[in-house]
Amino acid sequence: MNNSAACREVGINRRTGTRWRYGRTINSADGEPRIYPPIAAPKRAVSTRYLFEDERITIADERRAGSSIRAIAALLDRAPSTISREINCNNENTSGLLRQDFPKSSDLSVHTAEDLAAVAAELNNRPHKILGWDTPA
């Protein structure tokens, strides 16, 4: 909505709306400048329900280092259930992709290290929609 439309909606003069929007500095009778700051919409707080990207990176780094879910939760000042939910969400996707090559009842010890490395390379180098169907590497 432009300034004129907003002023009509509120019922004020367009010039007054402009002063409210950008603020104003005037000199008082004694010569001192009086500053009226612009009126700004209050910033919406991001919900604490969602994890930020840096928190997700911390979770990945700490899991790789061998930290427990409760230790990560204490580090991030989050509930352990939130950390667990994030880890399980990522595990379910990877597990589903692994099931394409290894059925649920299969024994991984019968496969060679080269076979497992080939499957890992295939998963790590698949194109991602978020990357414009490019590979991460």
Order of alpha helices (4+ residues) and beta strands (2+ residues): alpha-alpha-beta-beta-alpha-alpha-alpha-alpha
